[in-house]
Amino acid sequence: MDSTRTVRLPPDNDPKLFGIFTRQKRFYQTFFPLLFIIVLQQLAALTVNLVDNVMLGRYTELSLSGATLVNQLQFILQQLCGGIGMGVSVLGSQYWGRGETAPIRRITSVGVKFALASGLIFCLAGRFAPSAILSLFTNDAAVTAEGVRYLRVMCWTYIIFAVSNTLMYSLQSVETAFIGTVMSCSTIVINLCLNYCLIYGNFGFPELGIVGAAAATLTSRSVELAIILIYVLFADKKLKLRLKDIFGFDAEYLRDFCSAALPVMVSGLLWGVAQGAQTSVLGHMSSVVIAANSIAIVIFQIFVVVGMSSSNAASVTMGKTVGSGNFAAVKPYTRTLQLIFLIIGVTQAALMFLLRGRIVSFYTVSPEARELALRFLVILSISSVGSCYEFPVEGGIIAGGGDPKYQAITDNLFMWLFTIPSAAISAFVFHASPTVVFCFLKADQFLKCIPNAIVCNRYRWVRRLTR
C-alpha cells in the first residue's frame, strides 16, 4: 500500500452541477441518511451528559464541579478512541467503496486491540491515582474530593466504552449507523431512571449523590456494549463479524491501520490533554467558573451536534467515493459539503443564542455561575460557526479522502502554540476576567478555518489507502 500517493483528479467539468451544489443523487443518498442517523446517535449520547449535568447541578454545585473534572479524563479517552475509530472508519469506508468487507473485519480486529489497551490504561489510572489526576485540573480540595468519589466508579466504564465505540465506527464505515442510536436511546432511559433513584434517593433507593450518577452511567454503558455485541455477532448482514474476528490477532493489516490511525490517535490524545489544560486554566480561577464552563460546554455540544456529526458522515462519503475510484465526483462533493457545513453552523449558532437563557434556567446554581454560563454561551454561539466548518472539513472531507495526518498537525499546532499559551497568559499574568480567558480558548475555532479552506480546495489530500 502506498498511502503517500496523491490521486490526480480529472478536469472539473461535471455536467451535473448547478452552481456549487452537486446534482448527483448518489451524494445525497449517502450523506444525508448517514448524517441523520449519526445525529440521532450523538444527540442521544449528549442528552445523557445533559441529564447528568442538570441532575447533579440540581443536587449540589459541588457535585457538578467534581463530575466536570472527571469528565475531562473521559474526554481525553474519547478523543483517543475517536482516533482509533477514525482509522477504522477511513480505511473501512474506502474498502466499502470497493465492495470488500473481509479487510474491514481484520482492520476492526486491530482497532479493538488498541481500544482495549487504551481503556485499560485509563481505568487503572483512574482507579489507583484519582487524586493525583484530578488535582491537575483544580486546587480546590473540596471539588477534588467529590471528583475522586465519582472517578472510582466511572473508571470501569472506560474499558466498556472503548470497545463499543470502535465497533460502532466499524459499522459506520459500511453505512450502518442506526445501532448507535439504539444504544444511546437505551442509555438515556437507563441513566435518567437510575439517576433519579440513586442521586436523590427516590423510590426507596439510597441517596448516593455523585456516586449514584456514576453507578447509573456504568450500568447504561454495560447495556450499550451488550446491544452492539449482540447486533454485530447475530444481526449484522454486512460485516458478518465473529468473536474470533473481534478478539483474534491479525498482524497483516496492523501497518495499514497504524498508518491511518496513529496520527489521529496522537492528535486525539494531545487534543484531549489540551482540553484538560483549558479546564485547568479555568479551574484554577474558581469553582464557579468550573460550574459555568460545564453548563456552557454541554449546551454547546447539544446545539452543534449536527455540525459535529457531519464530520463522520462526510468522512464515510468521501472515503467511499475515493475507494470506488469515482474521482470525478470529489470536487463537486467537496464544494457542496463545505456549503452545507456553513449553513448548519449559522443555523445552530442562531438557535443557541436565542435559547441559551431558557436552558440555563433549568440549573439550580448560584447567580454568579448562571450569569457566567450565559456569557460563555454568547461566545460559543459565535465560535460555533467556525467549529461547524473547520472540524468537518479537516476530520471529514480531508481525513476521509485519504489524509488523516492533516487534522493531527493543524489542531495541535493551533492548540499548543496559540490557544493554551494565550489563555494561560491572560489568566495568570494579566489576571483577565473569565470571559476574556474564554474568548482566547475559543478563538482557534475561527482561525483554523483559513488554512482548512485553503488546503481543502487544493485537493492534494485525495489518496487511496486501500491495498
ABEGO torsion letter per residue (X at the ends): XBAABBBBBBBBABAABBEABBABAAAAAAAAAAAAAAAAAAAAAAAAAAAAAAAAAAABAAAAAAAAAAAAAAAAAAAAAAAAAAAAAAAAAAAAAAGBAAAAAAAAAAAAAAAAAAAAAAAAAAAAAAAAAAAAABABAAAAAAAAAAAAAAAAAAAAAAAAAAAAAAAAAAGBAAAAAAAAAAAAAAAAAAAAAAAAGBGGBBBAEAAAAAAAAAAAAAAAAAAAAAAAAAABAAAGBBAAAAABBBAAAAAAAAAAAAAAAAAAAAAAAAAAAAAAAAAAABAAAAAAAAAAAAAAAAAAAAAAAAAAAAAAAAAAAAAAGBAAAAAAAAAAAAAAAAAAAAAAAAAAAAAAAAAAAABBBBAAAAAAAAAAAAAAAAAAAAAAAAAAAAAAAAAAAGBAAAAAAAAAAAAAAAAAAAAAAAAAAAGBBAAAAAAAAAAAAAAAAAAAAAAAAAGAABBBABX
